[in-house]
Amino acid sequence: MSHADQQGLAPITGAERIGSLDILRGFALLGILLMNIKTFAMIGAAYFFPTAYGDLTGANLVVWWANDLFASRKFMTLFSLLFGAGVVLQTGRAAAVGLSIRGLWYRRIFWLWVFGMLHAYLFWEGDILVTYAVCALLLYPMRTMKPWKLLAVGLVVLAIGSFISLGWGLSAKSWTPQNVEAFTQEWQPSPEKVTEELEAMRGSWVQEIRHRFPKVLELHLMVIPFHLLWRGMGVMLMGMALYKWKLLSGGLRRTHIVWMVLGVFVGLPVSAWGAWRQFASGWEPISAFLVDSQFGYWASLLVALGWAGLVFVFIERRWLLGLQTRLAAIGRTALSNYLLQTLLCTTLFYGRGFGIFGEVSRIGQMGVVLAVWVLQLWLAPWWLKRFRFGPAEWLWRSLTYWQRQPMRR
């Protein structure tokens, strides 16, 4: 590929790049840590089942409820909407300058998949990059569809994911006792299993990888095809539609106010109702995970749009411009900052670092989240004053073009 071709796809620079998508992406990335901190700090089952591990009274219970209502699935949904918008934006920019994007796109997504595989098996089982890479491969042929078709297909894909979970849950009456026991043990592990996971994650890197390998393999072979793929694809298709309708930009205050109203008065109550049902059932794994979780599955879409509407209102009214600039810097270096969150948190909690896995309460985890936010809000703009890309973005781009890209400004 010629230098001119590379320039045609170069990222926007300067003030043009401090746009709504960058700010919103940075906001979403920081919010994602509110979800992920649980798997960094506690056993895997605690991510979905708060009764599986840790204190759940007083301030810790308040933290769980706040996290579940405002963050769980919501920020990942918001980030997925933006990823879908990015598919249209990136491929559209290439087409506008007369470039053939297909080969470049698939190379780009291949390297994203490689990053995700390394991230998942070597560092952290909560990786989402592999899921995004698989979704991006399937989204590419749909990039030219009309917005209303994208929205319709997205809703259908989301519904398929929902029906898969409901189908499993409603078929549980026909499961064998062994299958019920195995499913229950996965989400409500015995004290022996909890101890085994604590020791592995507080141990050496080799112990950690051995413990994580079968979980990641199950994620890639079962969870992605039967759950994450449908969820991710559906939301991304909606993001593609919203971007084509120019709804993911500033200047549409009435639309954004409507999103906020829907998020607050519909999304949050439905999400709370689903969580209440899970508590009422005593977090019985089959009903809680496969059936009652569907309230949050759908409500998170509205809450995510509510968050987007709130951020857009700040952008439109030019509130906290300094913070907006810092969020935009994080949004421009989203991959680097996502991986940095993993590096910081696994170093803090896992045995290859300080080894305090399982020892920090939910409220203490919020202190870690705040510290990481402060660091990233300072570091991202500092970095971009000196370099064109985040380090992971630079490597990704260089591998995609198979040519070393300029880094320093």
N, C-alpha and C positions, 0 to 999 in steps of 0.2 A: 504493500500500500504506500502510495506516495506521501510526501510531507504535506502536500495540499489536502489530501484526503483526511489525514490525521487532524489537520487544523479545522476541517469542516465539522468534525465531531468533538472538538475541544470544548471543555466546560466553559460556560459563561463566566466571565471574570468581572471584578469590580462591583460597583453598586447594583448592576443589573442582577447579580446573583443573590443579593439580599432580598429575596422574594418570599412570597407567602409559603410556597412549597418547602423551601429550605427551613424557614422558621418552624413550620408545622412538623416537619420531619425531625428536627432537633428536639422539639417538645415531646413528640411521640417516643423518641429514643430514650430520653430521660425517664419518661413514664414507664417504659418497659421494664426498667430495673426494679420498680416496685413489685412486679410480678416475679421476675427472675431471682430476686434475692432469696426467696424461699428455697429454691433448689440449690443455690450456692451454699446456704447456711444450714439446711436441715435435710433429713432423708427425703428421697424422691416422692414417697407417698404423701408427704405433708403438703405438696404443691396443690393437690386436689382435695385432700381430706385433712382438715385442720386437727381432727381428733387423733390422727395417726402419730403425732409427735408434738411435744412442746406444750407449755402452759397456755391455756385458753381461757383465762379469767382476767377480770379487771382491765387494765390498760392493754394487755395483749389481745383480749377479745375485741376491744374497740378498734385496735389496729387491723385485726383480721377483717372486721366488718367494713371498715373504710376502704381497705385494699380491695375487697371483693366487689363492693359497690362501684368504686370509682376507677379501679385499675385493671382488675382481672379480666382478661380478654379484650378490654376496651382499647388499651394503647397498642396492642398487637394488631387489633382490627384497624385502628387508625393508620398504623405503619403499613399495613397491607393495602389499604386504600391508596396510599401515596405510592407504593410500589407499582400498583396497577397504572396510576397516572404516569409514573416514570416510564413505563413501557411505551405508552403513546408518545410521550415527550421525546424520548431518545430516538425511537424509530422514525418519528415525524421529522426531527431535525436532520437526520441522515437523508431521508427522501427529499427534503427541501433543497439540499445542495447537490442532488443528483448522485448520491452514493448508493452502491449496492450494500445493504445492511445485513443481509441474511447470514453470510459467513461470519462476519464480525460479531453479530449478535450471538450466534451459537458458540463461538470461541469465548466470548465474554461470559456466557452462562456456564460453560464448561469449567472455567477457572473459578467461578463462584461456587460451583459444586465441589471442586477440589478443596477450596478454603473451608467449606462446610464439613467435609469428611474429616479433614485434619482437626478442625475445631472440635467436632463431636467425639472422635475416638481418642484424641490425645489430651483434651482439656476439659470438656464439659458436655454432659449428655443432653442439656437443654437447647442445643444448637437449633437454629431455625433456617440457616443458610441453605442447607440441602433441600428443605421443603420449598424455599423460594426459587431455587434453581430449577427444580422439577416443574413448578408452576409456570415459570418464565418460558420454558420450552414449549409448553402447551398453549400459552397465551399468545405467542408470536403470530400464529396464523389468524388470530382473531382481531388483530390490531386495527384493521380497516373496517370493521363492522360499525354499523350505525349505533349511536349511543343507546337508543331504546332497546335494540337487540342485545347489546352488551349487558344492560341492566336485567333484561328478561332471562337471559342465559345464566347470569350470575345468581339470580334468585333461585332458579331451578337447581343449579349446582349446589348452592347452600342447602336447599331443601333435601337433596339426595343425602348429603352428609348428616343432616338431622334425622332422616328416616332410617339410615343405617344404625345410628345409636339407639333410636326408639325401637327398631326391630329387634336388636339384640336384647334390649331390656324387657320387651314384652314377650320374647321367646324364652325368658329365663325359667319359666315354669317347667319347660321340657328339658332343661339342662340336667345332666347327671350330678349326683352329689359331689363327685370328684371335681367337676368343672366349677361348680359353685364355690367349693372350698378353695380351689386354686385362684379364682378371681378375687375372693375375699382376702386371701393371704397377700395378694399383690398390693391391695390398697389399704388393708388393715394388718400390717405385718406383725408377726409374733415378736416378743421381746428378743428372742434369739436372732431373728432376721434383722431387727433394729441394731443390735449390738454388732452384728457382722458388717453392716453398712457403715456404722460409725468407725469401726476399726479400720476398714478399708480406706475410707476417705481421710482418716487421720494418719494413715500409713505412708509408705513410699509411693512414688509416682507409678511404679510397676504394679503395686497392689491396687492402686486407684484405677488404672487402666484395665486390669483384669476384672475388677468388679463392674466397671462401666461397659465393657465390651458387649456382653449379652443384652444389656438394656438398650444400647444404641442400635444394635442389630435388630432388635424387636421394633424400635422406633422406625427404622428405615424399611423394614419388610412388612410391618403390620399397621403401625399407627399412621404413617404418612399415607399409604394407599386407602385406608378405610376411614380416616378422620381428617388429618391435617391438609391433605390435598384438596378435598372438597371445600373445606372451610377457606383455605388460602385462595384457591381459584375463584370461588364465588365472590369473596370480598374484593379481590383484585379486579375482577371484571366490572364490579360496581365502581371501583375507583377509575377505571378507564372511561366508563360512561360519564361520571361526574366531571372528569377533566375535559372531555369533549364538549360537555355542556357549559364549560367555563365556570363551574360551581366551586372548583378548588382554587379560587383566587379572590383577591380583595375586591371591594366595590359592590358587593351584593348583600348589603346589610340586612335586608328583609329576609332573604333566604337563610342567612346565618342565625338570625334571631329565631326563626322557625326551628332550625336544627337544635338550638339551645332549649327551646320550650319542649320539643319532643324528647330530648335526652333527659331533662329534669322530670317532666310530668308523666312520661310513658316508660322510657328506658330504665330509669332508676327504680321505680316501683315494681316493675316486672322482674328486674334482677333481684331485688330484695325479696320478692315473693318466692322465687326459686330457691334462694339461700335459706329462707325460713322453712321451706318444705324439706330441705336437706337436713336441717337441724331437727325438725320434728320427727323425721324417720330415724334419728339416731345415727345419721350418716351410714345407713345400710348401703354397702357398696354398689349393688346392682341398680337400685332405684336412684340413689344419689348421683352416680356417675353417668348412667345411661339415659335416665328419664327426666329427673328433676333438673339436671344441668341444662336441658333444652330451653328453659326460661332465660338463663344467662346467655346461651348461644345466640338467641335472636335479639335480646335486649341490648347486648353489647354493641350491636350495629348503631342503635339510636344514641347510646351514651357516647360512642366514638364520634358520631356526627355532632353531638352536643359539645364535646371538647373542641372539635374543629371550629364550630361556630364561635365559641368563646375566644379562641386564639385569633380568629379573623376579626372579631370586634376590636381586640387590642390593636391589631395591625391597622384597621381602618381608621381608628381614632388616635393612632400614633402614641399609644400609651407605652411606657417603659421601653423606649427605643433602644437604650443600652442593652437591656436584657434580650430584646428581639435580635439585635446584632449578634449577640453571643449564641443564641439558639440557632441562628442561621449558620454560624460557623460549625456548630455541631452537626447540623443537617447536611452540610457540604462534606463532612468527614464522617458520615454515619457508620460506614463499615469499620473504620479505624476505631471509632468510639465504642461501637458494639463489642469488638474484640478486646478493647481496653477494659471494659467492664468485666469481662471474663477474666482477664489477666489479674486485675486488682482483687477481685472477689475470691478467685480460687487461691491466690497467694495468701490471702488473709485466712480463709477457712480450711483449706486442704493441708494435708500433711507435708507436701512439698514446700509449704510456706510456714504460717504460724500455727496451723493445726487446731483451730478452735471450732471445727465443724461440729454442729449439734449443741454448742454451748451458749449461743447467743439467742436471747429471747426475741420475739417478734418486734417488740418496741425497740430493742437494741439494734435489730436489723434496719430499722428506719434511720437510725443514726448513721449507719454505714452508707445507706442510700444517699443521705444528705451530704456526707463527706465526698462521695464520688461525684455527685452533681456539682458541688462547688469546684472540685478539681477540673472537671470537664468544661465547665463554663469559663474557667480561666484559661485552660490549656488550648482549647480549640482555636479561639481568635489569636492567641499568641503564636501558635503554629502557622496559621494561614497568613500571618504578616510576613513570614519568612519563607514559606514553601507554597507551591502551587496546589498540592494535593495532600491529603492525609497519607501516612506511610502505606497503609493497606490499599488505598485507592491508587497510589502510584504503582505499587507492585501489580495490582489487578490490571491496570491500563497497560503497563509495559508488557505483561504476559499476553494480553489480548492482541496487541499489535506486534508482539514478538520483537519489540524494539524498545531500548531504554528511553524513557520519556524525560523531558526536562523537569527538574524538581525544584530547584531554588528559584526564587523570584529575582 
